[in-house]
Amino acid sequence: MKLVVAKDYEEMSALSADIVASIITEAPNATLGLTTGNTPVGLYNKLVARYRSDSLSLDKIRVFCTEEYLGIGPDNPCGLFSWLNRLFVTPCRLSADRVFRLRGDDPEPQLACLEFDEQIRRCGGLDLIVESVGINGHIGFNEPGSPLDAPTRILALSEDTLEYNTSYWDRDVPRYGLTIGLSTILAARQILLLVSGQSKAEALARALTGPVTSAVPASILQQASQLMVVADRDAASLLSGVEV
């Protein structure tokens, strides 16, 4: 594991953009798994800025959006694919055939989950996955109690997750989601974990220094072969032995 402690969210976003841009420059056809939520917004904005300034070519990358709500299609403005599309895919003019989503609106959503993992395999696996950690230790939509070898699947969202996501919705948040599985995350060649804010400090400490347990799904990252963690000082404040 490589840990980088940034002074604040802005520096965390800039450092993580350097990491992602370096990977894409080295492998222009890289396959990326991209998470959603508040934490990676700064990263995506900085990547878009690099693309618009012609300092980063994104024409050949492939992108997998790693979470979605059950019953939500690609055109729903509250959906997670729609969110990633607005923030990153459309501004970077990524070709539609190089962008993959979890089909929450599929009539057979569990089959759609299996096909999502198969699409990743056909692309040769994920070269990089960008993730964050929830206050309850979840990663993606893998909630506490998720089997550590879980594949991509449908699951019930926790009350913590539902409450946190109410700000994105003008009505009740869907109670079920589709998520990339812990086993698929762990199989990525490189994992970039972004964590910001004091509210995430305990979850990050439990994920990186506690036991590997389904009670803290992000703890599975301790078994990753290539894990990069970029956290701001507040998020890293409970990591023992780390000068912040």
Buried (B, 14 or more C-beta within 10 A) or exposed (E): EEBBBBEEBEBBBBBBBBBBBEBBEEBEEBBBBBBBBEBBBBBBBBBBEBBEEEEBEBEEBBBBBBBBBBBBBBEBEBBBBBBBBEBBBEBBEBEEEBBBBBBBBBEEBEEBBEBBBEBBEEBEEBBBBBBBBBBBBBBBBBBBBBEBEBBBBBBBBBEBBBEBBEEBEEEEBBBBBBBBBBBBBBBBBBBBBBBBBEEBBBBBBBBBBBEBBBBBBBBBBBEBEEBBBBBBBBBBBBBEEBEB
